[in-house]
């Protein structure tokens, strides 16, 4: 069943994180992105909504990483109940898709709770001061519809931030599979 993102209040400070990257085994923390805008994306391997937009998100990350935008993906799903979301499977996907961003494991699920993440994908864009400027959908495309995956909503917000212009106030919630919480 699809759920929508909770739409954290704009202006909220980015909750800190310090999590392992499945590809490099390095620890990545919020402070690594200090002074630049940052996308925090809650993703997973098995969700059809993530699978639908993943190539577009990787292309977005390549385009906007080159422009100075920080990008990090976090998987918070219960890997015991959803083995496709286990760290080894995450690392395989990161290598297969050549992720240009760290793919982090939130085994405790504390970071998903801190961000009030509800679904995958759930996307957050923070400004240079670490304040939430955008939260919501990648674009209007969904699995099974004919709309192309463009990343238009996140691209518009990122372009505005990177050009020191206001991010559009109208923001649509993301939609996807619920975070798979541990029992």
Order of alpha helices (4+ residues) and beta strands (2+ residues): beta-beta-beta-beta-alpha-beta-alpha-beta-alpha-beta-beta-beta-alpha-beta
